[in-house]
């Protein structure tokens, strides 16, 4: 009976939650999360700090390890792990915080309201000093506001200011200054007054006050560059020179930045200019101001991701390598009273528009070009075309005058040039053209590691005494539409040995008329020289000697000749080949015929020497003698170990002394001791001329 009663008591206690005298479980458990945001209502662009707290089942504070934060509408505001809410657009959103403890999760939320800010509106000209403050954000510009007046006012824009611009609005600095000095932590933003921005909505900022009183730092301009304005988000004109540092222009309806070719420029200290998403060039600038371009910026997604250049260069400067090409849309002349020197930095790319060229010292003043490429960062001058063709542009033209600074081209490629004509110049269709001022220039350009390729004319043209400077080396011409080189004969000695020629329509060096007036040696370049107009070798007052090294080949066009020491100008020809590398004087044709050219003619030619030479297919009428070799004055046994063949006249002709300016030539060149060979000459081995 006692057992039954005890069991009943135990059951009752279990039902009632325990036996008399036992305490209930008082362990705190997570019961509720509460969220508050301060302030609960903010304007777009401001932040709110949200906090969370937890309580247990008894309403007492409960400690949790962390909260997880979310926003129900992230287009209105986003919240970070600390509860800081960043607002983006107008509207409402629920900011929630959740926490978990002992397997129990609870969540709380608060409503955050985001409203439009009150605008600070600007509509009138600024004629006295004025400051736009971040505390008055956002600012709104309506219409075209001018900063200027008799007092030369300064508009100061504080760090962190946001300026909104109505459609076609503009900020223009004339007789005054703009100081927009943001920081990396608090940049200045100039934007369109739109909920959904469009490119080119407002005009931009125009600096039209001479000098460098204005400055911008840590400023971003967006959706400007309206076509009704100056064609850029930032425009410099009237010799303005503001200092732009850490400035970005993006989403322009036209160019990012435009600098007029009127003496305007980027001011001292300008750096880190960037352009992105603009519908034209990243930058447009006059060539004479390009040396002031800021470095260190980035350029992405512009319709023309390049710097457009126009105009001439009249002062010395260096064009920096900005990582994007320069596009040249006019002829550029580098010359002036100050003898300007234009320097191109390593890695620079110049793309030339159709029929334009670079002319250095070509007009009435001196100038020089320094191309400072490196093996790792060569300089490229090419066509501005996605599918370039030979002859697209006019090439580089250097005029060498007395007293000039010598130009220099190192580690560079010039290609796709050859368009004809130019200012005051109707010749020279090479990728590089050197004009020698008829031999009066004393500082020819020095080249090293230059590639001239894919032009419609010769790879390089040296005319009117134009030459390459001492120390030139590493020349390559390839895939050009004419000769590898076209060179004034009097300058051929300046050509560097070790040059490479391949794929040219005529893989040879064309020698231009008409005379060799200074003693020199033509190097054996591994390709023939082609003479399309008759040449003479001689000097007035002093003898001129032309020396040809072993293995050299001269090819002659129809009815051409090589005259040595004629017309009272003494000269000499020294052509000393070897049995394995003879020197050849032959017709410039694959199907030679007798009498194709007029041959070699020696007059006052003392000191000449022909050894191990080959002379063929001469004898064309037009000169006194009609042999392969024609000797008019006795100079002794100067011909040995040589072959004369296939003349329409004789192998060698000799004067009997009866002609004007001649003497009797008595040397018998057929003697066995001279070891000369005569083959298939129509009039025999030797005869009278």
C-alpha positions in Angstrom: 0.0 0.0 0.0 2.9 2.4 0.9 4.5 1.6 -2.5 1.4 2.5 -4.4 1.1 5.8 -2.6 4.7 6.7 -3.3 4.3 5.9 -7.0 1.3 8.1 -7.2 3.1 10.9 -5.6 6.1 10.6 -8.0 3.7 10.7 -11.0 2.0 13.7 -9.7 5.3 15.5 -9.1 6.3 14.7 -12.7 3.1 16.2 -14.0 3.3 19.2 -11.9 7.0 19.9 -12.8 8.6 18.5 -9.7 8.3 17.6 -6.3 7.7 20.2 -3.5 10.8 22.1 -2.7 12.6 22.0 -6.2 13.5 25.4 -8.1 12.6 25.9 -11.9 15.4 26.2 -14.6 16.5 29.9 -14.8 19.3 29.6 -17.5 19.2 32.8 -19.8 18.2 32.0 -23.3 18.2 34.3 -26.4 14.7 35.6 -26.8 14.7 38.8 -28.8 16.9 41.1 -31.0 16.2 44.8 -31.3 17.6 47.1 -34.1 17.8 50.8 -34.1 19.4 53.1 -36.8 20.6 56.6 -36.1 19.4 58.6 -37.8 16.4 56.7 -39.0 15.9 59.1 -41.9 18.9 60.3 -44.0 19.4 61.9 -47.4 21.0 60.1 -50.3 24.8 59.9 -49.9 24.8 60.0 -46.1 25.3 57.1 -43.8 23.4 55.7 -40.8 24.9 53.7 -38.0 22.6 50.8 -36.9 23.0 49.0 -33.6 21.5 45.7 -32.3 20.9 44.5 -28.8 19.5 41.1 -27.4 17.5 40.1 -24.4 16.6 36.8 -22.8 13.3 35.3 -21.8 13.1 37.5 -18.8 13.7 40.7 -20.7 17.3 41.0 -19.4 20.2 41.9 -21.6 21.7 38.9 -23.4 25.2 38.8 -24.8 25.8 37.3 -28.3 29.1 36.8 -30.0 28.1 38.6 -33.2 25.3 39.9 -35.4 24.7 39.2 -39.1 23.5 42.3 -40.9 21.3 42.5 -44.1 19.4 45.1 -46.0 16.1 44.2 -47.6 16.7 46.6 -50.5 20.3 47.0 -51.4 19.5 49.5 -54.2 18.5 51.9 -51.5 21.2 51.1 -48.9 23.8 48.5 -48.1 24.9 47.6 -44.7 28.3 46.3 -43.6 29.4 43.9 -40.8 29.5 46.7 -38.3 25.9 47.9 -39.0 27.0 51.0 -41.0 24.4 51.6 -43.7 25.5 53.4 -46.9 22.7 55.0 -48.8 22.5 54.9 -52.6 19.0 56.1 -53.8 15.8 57.3 -52.3 13.4 54.9 -50.7 13.0 52.7 -47.6 14.7 49.5 -46.6 14.6 47.2 -43.6 18.0 46.8 -41.9 18.0 43.5 -40.1 20.4 41.9 -37.5 20.3 38.3 -36.6 22.1 36.4 -33.8 22.4 32.8 -32.8 23.1 31.3 -29.3 22.7 27.7 -28.0 21.0 26.8 -31.2 18.4 29.5 -31.0 18.4 32.2 -33.7 16.5 35.5 -33.4 16.3 38.5 -35.7 15.3 42.1 -35.4 14.9 45.0 -37.9 14.5 48.7 -38.2 13.3 50.8 -41.1 15.7 53.2 -42.7 14.2 56.0 -44.9 16.4 57.7 -47.6 15.3 61.0 -49.0 16.5 63.5 -51.6 18.9 66.1 -50.2 18.2 69.8 -50.3 20.1 71.3 -53.2 22.3 74.3 -53.1 21.6 76.0 -56.5 24.1 78.1 -58.4 22.8 80.1 -61.4 24.7 83.4 -61.5 28.2 84.5 -62.5 30.9 84.5 -59.8 32.5 87.9 -59.7 33.9 87.8 -56.1 35.7 85.2 -54.1 33.4 82.3 -53.2 33.6 78.9 -51.5 31.4 75.9 -52.1 31.3 73.8 -49.0 30.7 70.1 -48.5 28.2 70.9 -45.7 26.0 72.4 -48.4 26.0 69.2 -50.6 24.8 68.6 -53.2 25.4 71.7 -55.3 23.5 72.2 -58.5 24.8 74.3 -61.5 22.1 75.6 -63.9 23.2 77.2 -67.1 26.7 78.4 -67.9 28.3 80.0 -64.9 31.4 82.2 -65.5 34.1 82.7 -62.9 35.6 86.1 -63.7 35.5 89.8 -63.3 37.7 92.9 -62.7 38.7 91.5 -59.3 39.9 88.2 -60.8 37.8 86.2 -58.3 38.6 82.7 -57.1 36.0 79.9 -56.8 37.2 77.5 -54.1 35.5 74.1 -53.9 36.1 72.1 -50.7 37.1 68.5 -50.4 34.1 66.2 -50.5 31.8 68.5 -52.5 29.4 67.0 -55.0 28.3 69.3 -57.8 25.4 68.3 -60.1 25.0 69.9 -63.5 21.8 70.4 -65.4 21.7 69.6 -69.1 24.2 71.8 -71.1 25.4 73.4 -67.9 29.0 74.6 -67.8 31.5 76.1 -65.4 33.8 78.5 -67.2 36.9 80.3 -65.8 37.8 83.5 -67.6 39.4 86.3 -65.6 39.7 84.4 -62.4 40.7 81.1 -60.9 39.2 77.7 -59.9 40.6 75.9 -56.9 39.0 72.5 -56.6 41.1 70.7 -54.1 39.7 67.3 -53.1 41.6 64.5 -51.3 41.7 60.8 -51.8 39.5 60.4 -48.7 37.1 63.2 -49.7 37.2 63.7 -53.5 35.2 66.2 -55.4 32.6 64.8 -57.8 31.1 66.7 -60.7 28.2 64.7 -62.1 25.0 65.0 -64.2 21.8 66.0 -62.5 20.1 62.7 -63.5 18.8 59.6 -61.8 20.1 57.6 -64.7 23.2 59.4 -66.1 23.8 59.7 -69.8 27.0 60.6 -71.6 27.4 64.2 -72.7 24.6 65.5 -70.5 26.4 68.6 -69.4 29.2 70.6 -71.1 32.1 70.5 -68.6 34.7 72.8 -67.1 36.4 75.4 -69.3 39.7 77.1 -68.3 40.0 80.2 -70.4 42.1 82.4 -68.2 45.8 82.8 -69.2 48.3 81.4 -66.7 48.3 78.8 -64.0 46.3 80.2 -61.1 43.7 77.4 -61.3 44.2 73.9 -60.0 42.2 70.7 -59.5 43.1 67.8 -57.3 41.3 64.5 -56.6 38.3 65.5 -58.9 36.1 63.3 -61.0 34.0 64.7 -63.8 31.3 62.3 -65.2 28.8 62.4 -68.1 30.0 65.7 -69.4 31.4 66.7 -72.8 28.1 67.8 -74.4 28.4 68.6 -78.1 27.1 72.1 -77.5 30.2 72.9 -75.5 33.9 72.7 -76.2 33.9 69.1 -77.1 35.4 67.8 -73.9 34.7 67.4 -70.2 37.8 69.7 -69.5 38.8 72.3 -72.1 41.9 74.5 -71.9 42.1 77.6 -74.1 43.4 81.2 -74.3 46.8 80.1 -72.9 45.3 78.6 -69.8 47.6 76.3 -67.8 45.8 74.8 -64.8 47.6 72.2 -62.6 45.5 69.0 -62.8 46.4 66.3 -60.3 44.5 63.0 -59.7 41.8 64.1 -62.1 39.5 61.7 -63.9 37.1 62.4 -66.8 34.7 59.7 -67.7 31.7 59.1 -69.9 32.1 62.2 -72.0 29.9 62.6 -75.0 33.0 63.8 -76.9 36.7 63.8 -75.8 37.9 63.6 -72.3 40.2 66.6 -72.3 40.8 69.2 -75.1 43.8 71.6 -75.0 43.7 74.3 -77.7 46.8 74.8 -79.9 47.1 78.4 -78.7 49.7 78.2 -76.0 47.4 76.4 -73.5 49.0 73.6 -71.6 48.9 71.5 -68.5 50.3 73.4 -65.6 53.5 72.6 -63.6 52.9 69.7 -61.3 50.1 68.1 -63.3 50.0 64.3 -62.8 47.7 61.3 -62.8 45.2 62.4 -65.4 42.8 59.6 -66.3 40.1 59.1 -68.9 37.6 56.3 -69.3 34.5 55.6 -71.3 34.6 58.7 -73.4 33.1 58.8 -76.9 36.0 60.3 -78.7 39.7 60.7 -77.9 41.0 60.4 -74.4 42.8 63.7 -74.9 43.0 66.2 -77.8 46.0 68.6 -77.6 48.2 70.8 -79.9 51.5 69.2 -80.7 53.4 72.2 -79.2 51.8 71.5 -75.8 52.1 67.7 -75.8 55.2 67.9 -73.7 53.1 69.1 -70.8 50.9 66.0 -70.7 50.6 64.5 -67.2 52.0 61.0 -66.7 50.8 58.3 -64.3 47.2 58.2 -65.3 45.1 55.4 -66.9 43.1 55.3 -70.1 40.4 52.7 -70.7 37.4 52.1 -72.9 37.5 55.4 -74.8 36.2 55.3 -78.3 39.7 56.4 -79.4 42.0 55.3 -76.7 44.6 57.7 -77.8 45.9 61.3 -77.7 45.1 63.3 -80.8 47.8 65.7 -82.0 47.5 68.6 -84.4 49.8 71.6 -85.2 53.5 72.3 -85.1 56.3 72.2 -82.6 58.3 75.4 -82.1 59.9 74.7 -78.7 62.0 71.9 -77.3 60.0 69.2 -75.4 59.6 65.5 -74.7 56.5 63.7 -75.5 55.9 61.2 -72.7 54.8 57.6 -73.2 51.3 57.5 -71.7 50.7 53.9 -72.5 48.4 54.8 -75.4 49.3 56.0 -78.9 49.4 59.5 -80.2 47.3 60.0 -83.4 48.6 62.6 -85.7 45.9 64.3 -87.8 47.9 67.0 -89.5 51.4 67.6 -90.8 53.7 68.4 -87.9 56.6 70.7 -88.5 59.4 70.8 -85.9 61.2 74.0 -86.5 61.5 77.6 -85.2 63.8 80.4 -84.2 64.6 78.6 -81.0 65.9 75.5 -82.9 63.4 73.2 -81.1 64.3 69.6 -80.3 61.5 67.1 -80.2 62.2 64.0 -78.1 60.1 60.8 -78.2 60.2 58.7 -75.0 60.9 55.0 -75.1 57.8 52.9 -75.9 56.0 55.8 -77.6 53.7 55.0 -80.5 52.8 57.6 -83.1 49.9 56.8 -85.6 49.7 59.0 -88.6 46.5 59.9 -90.4 46.2 59.5 -94.2 48.7 61.7 -96.1 50.3 63.3 -93.0 53.9 63.4 -92.0 56.5 64.6 -89.5 58.8 67.3 -90.9 61.9 68.4 -88.9 63.6 71.6 -89.9 62.1 71.4 -93.4 60.6 74.9 -93.7 62.6 78.0 -92.9 64.0 77.2 -89.5 66.1 74.6 -87.8 64.9 71.7 -85.7 65.9 68.2 -84.5 64.3 64.9 -83.6 65.5 62.5 -80.8 63.8 59.1 -80.8 64.9 57.4 -77.6 63.6 53.9 -77.9 65.2 50.9 -76.1 65.4 47.2 -77.0 62.7 46.6 -74.4 60.6 49.6 -75.4 61.1 50.6 -79.0 59.4 53.6 -80.5 56.8 53.0 -83.3 55.8 55.4 -86.1 53.0 53.8 -88.1 49.7 54.3 -89.9 46.5 55.1 -88.1 44.6 52.3 -89.6 43.2 48.9 -88.5 44.2 47.6 -91.9 47.3 49.7 -92.9 48.6 49.8 -96.4 51.9 50.9 -97.8 51.9 54.7 -98.6 49.3 55.6 -95.9 51.4 58.5 -94.6 54.3 60.7 -95.7 57.0 59.5 -93.4 59.6 61.3 -91.4 61.5 64.1 -93.2 64.7 65.5 -91.7 66.4 68.5 -93.3 70.0 68.9 -92.2 71.4 72.4 -92.2 74.7 74.0 -91.2 74.9 74.3 -87.5 71.9 72.0 -86.8 71.7 69.8 -83.7 72.1 66.3 -85.0 68.9 64.2 -84.9 69.1 60.7 -83.4 66.8 57.7 -83.9 67.4 54.7 -81.7 65.4 51.4 -81.4 62.6 52.5 -83.6 60.3 51.1 -86.3 59.0 53.3 -89.2 56.4 51.7 -91.4 53.6 52.1 -94.0 54.9 55.5 -95.2 55.6 56.6 -98.8 52.7 59.0 -99.6 54.2 61.6 -102.0 54.6 65.4 -101.6 54.9 67.6 -98.6 55.5 71.2 -97.6 58.1 72.6 -99.9 59.3 69.1 -100.7 58.2 67.0 -103.6 60.7 64.2 -103.2 61.5 61.5 -100.7 58.9 58.8 -100.4 60.7 56.6 -97.8 59.7 55.8 -94.3 62.7 58.0 -93.3 63.8 60.8 -95.6 67.0 62.8 -95.0 67.4 66.0 -97.0 70.9 67.3 -97.0 70.4 70.9 -98.0 72.6 70.2 -101.1 75.5 69.1 -98.9 75.6 72.2 -96.7 74.4 70.3 -93.6 77.1 69.3 -91.1 75.1 67.2 -88.6 73.5 64.2 -90.2 71.2 62.1 -88.1 72.6 59.1 -86.3 70.5 55.9 -86.3 70.8 52.7 -84.4 68.6 49.7 -84.5 66.2 51.3 -87.0 63.6 49.2 -88.9 62.1 50.8 -92.0 59.4 48.5 -93.4 56.2 48.1 -95.5 56.5 51.5 -97.2 55.3 52.1 -100.7 58.6 53.6 -101.7 62.2 52.9 -100.5 62.8 52.0 -96.9 65.0 55.1 -96.5 65.6 58.0 -98.8 68.8 60.1 -98.5 68.7 63.0 -101.0 70.4 66.3 -101.9 73.4 65.3 -99.9 71.5 63.8 -97.1 73.5 61.2 -95.2 73.5 59.2 -92.0 75.8 60.3 -89.2 79.0 58.6 -88.0 78.3 55.7 -85.7 75.1 54.7 -87.3 74.4 51.0 -87.0 71.8 48.3 -87.0 69.7 49.4 -90.0 67.0 47.0 -91.3 64.8 47.7 -94.3 62.2 45.1 -95.3 59.0 44.5 -97.3 59.1 48.0 -98.9 57.5 48.6 -102.3 60.7 49.9 -104.0 64.4 49.8 -103.2 65.7 48.9 -99.8 67.4 52.3 -99.9 67.5 55.3 -102.3 70.7 57.3 -101.6 72.5 60.2 -103.0 75.6 58.7 -104.5 77.8 61.3 -102.6 76.3 59.9 -99.3 76.6 56.2 -99.9 79.6 55.9 -97.7 77.5 56.8 -94.7 75.5 53.6 -94.9 76.2 51.3 -92.0 77.7 47.9 -92.6 75.9 45.0 -91.0 72.6 46.2 -92.3 69.8 43.8 -93.2 67.6 44.0 -96.3 64.9 41.5 -97.1 61.5 41.3 -98.9 61.9 44.7 -100.7 60.4 44.9 -104.2 64.0 45.7 -105.3 66.4 44.4 -102.8 69.2 46.8 -103.7 70.5 50.3 -103.0 69.5 52.9 -105.6 72.2 55.5 -106.1 70.7 58.9 -107.0 72.4 61.3 -109.4 74.6 62.8 -110.2 78.2 63.0 -108.7 80.6 61.9 -106.1 82.4 65.0 -105.0 84.3 63.7 -101.9 86.6 60.8 -101.4 84.8 57.8 -99.9 84.3 54.1 -99.7 81.0 52.6 -100.6 80.5 49.7 -98.2 79.6 46.2 -99.4 76.1 45.8 -97.9 75.4 42.3 -99.4 73.0 43.8 -102.0 73.9 45.5 -105.2 74.0 49.2 -105.9 71.8 50.3 -108.8 72.7 53.3 -110.9 69.7 54.6 -112.9 71.3 58.0 -113.9 74.9 58.5 -115.0 77.4 59.3 -112.2 80.7 61.2 -112.2 83.5 61.0 -109.7 85.8 64.0 -109.4 86.6 67.2 -107.5 87.5 70.7 -108.5 90.8 71.7 -107.0 91.4 68.3 -105.4 91.2 64.7 -106.7 88.3 62.6 -105.4 88.7 58.8 -104.9 85.9 56.3 -104.9 86.8 53.0 -103.3 84.8 49.8 -103.7 85.5 46.9 -101.4 85.7 43.3 -102.6 82.4 41.7 -103.5 80.6 45.0 -104.3 78.3 44.9 -107.3 77.2 48.0 -109.3 74.3 47.5 -111.7 73.7 50.1 -114.4 70.4 51.2 -116.0 70.0 51.6 -119.7 72.3 54.2 -121.3 74.0 55.1 -118.0 77.7 55.4 -117.3 80.3 56.0 -114.6 82.7 58.9 -115.4 85.9 59.3 -113.5 87.8 62.6 -113.6 85.9 64.2 -116.4 85.3 67.9 -117.1 88.5 69.0 -115.5 87.6 67.5 -112.1 90.2 64.8 -111.3 89.2 61.6 -109.7 90.1 58.0 -109.1 88.4 54.6 -108.9 89.9 51.9 -106.7 88.1 48.7 -107.2 90.1 45.9 -105.7 88.3 42.6 -105.5 89.5 39.1 -105.0 89.3 35.9 -107.0 86.5 34.7 -104.7 84.8 38.2 -104.3 85.3 40.1 -107.5 83.8 43.6 -108.0 81.1 43.6 -110.7 80.0 46.3 -113.1 77.0 44.8 -114.9 73.6 45.8 -116.4 70.6 46.1 -114.2 68.5 43.5 -115.9 67.8 39.8 -115.7 68.0 39.6 -119.5 71.1 41.6 -120.4 72.0 42.5 -124.0 75.2 43.9 -125.5 75.3 47.7 -125.3 72.8 47.9 -122.5 74.8 50.6 -120.7 77.7 53.0 -121.6 80.5 51.5 -119.5 83.3 53.0 -117.3 85.0 56.2 -118.5 88.4 57.3 -117.0 89.8 60.7 -117.8 92.0 62.5 -115.3 92.0 59.3 -113.2 95.5 58.9 -111.9 95.7 56.5 -109.0 92.9 54.3 -110.2 93.1 50.6 -109.8 90.9 47.8 -111.1 91.8 44.3 -109.9 89.6 41.2 -109.9 86.7 43.1 -111.5 84.1 42.0 -114.0 82.6 44.5 -116.5 79.9 43.3 -119.0 77.3 44.3 -121.6 78.4 48.0 -122.0 79.0 49.8 -125.3 75.8 51.9 -125.7 76.3 55.0 -127.8 76.4 58.4 -126.2 80.0 58.7 -125.0 83.3 59.0 -126.8 84.3 55.4 -126.2 82.0 52.4 -126.6 83.7 49.8 -124.6 83.1 48.2 -121.2 86.1 50.2 -120.0 87.2 53.5 -121.8 90.5 55.1 -120.9 91.2 58.6 -122.2 94.6 59.4 -120.5 97.6 57.3 -119.8 97.6 56.2 -116.2 99.6 53.0 -116.5 98.8 49.3 -115.9 95.9 49.9 -113.5 93.8 47.0 -114.8 94.7 43.4 -113.6 92.9 40.1 -113.2 89.8 41.4 -114.7 87.2 40.2 -117.1 85.5 42.3 -119.9 82.7 40.6 -121.8 79.7 41.0 -124.1 80.3 44.6 -125.1 78.7 45.9 -128.3 82.0 47.6 -128.9 85.4 46.6 -127.5 86.3 45.1 -124.1 88.6 48.2 -123.5 89.0 51.4 -125.6 92.1 53.5 -125.5 92.6 57.1 -126.6 95.2 58.0 -129.2 95.6 61.5 -127.7 93.9 63.3 -130.5 90.7 64.3 -128.6 90.3 67.3 -126.3 91.5 66.5 -122.8 93.1 63.2 -123.8 96.6 61.8 -124.0 97.8 58.7 -125.8 97.1 55.6 -123.9 99.8 53.1 -124.7 99.4 50.4 -122.0 98.6 47.1 -123.5 95.9 45.6 -121.2 95.9 42.3 -123.1 99.4 41.4 -121.9 99.5 38.1 -120.1 101.2 39.6 -117.2 98.1 41.6 -116.4 95.9 38.4 -116.6 92.9 40.2 -118.0 90.2 38.2 -119.9 88.2 39.4 -122.9 85.1 37.4 -123.9 82.5 37.9 -126.7 83.1 41.6 -127.3 81.7 42.6 -130.8 84.7 44.8 -131.8 87.4 42.8 -130.1 89.5 43.0 -126.9 91.0 46.5 -127.2 90.4 49.3 -129.7 90.7 53.0 -130.2 88.0 55.3 -128.7 
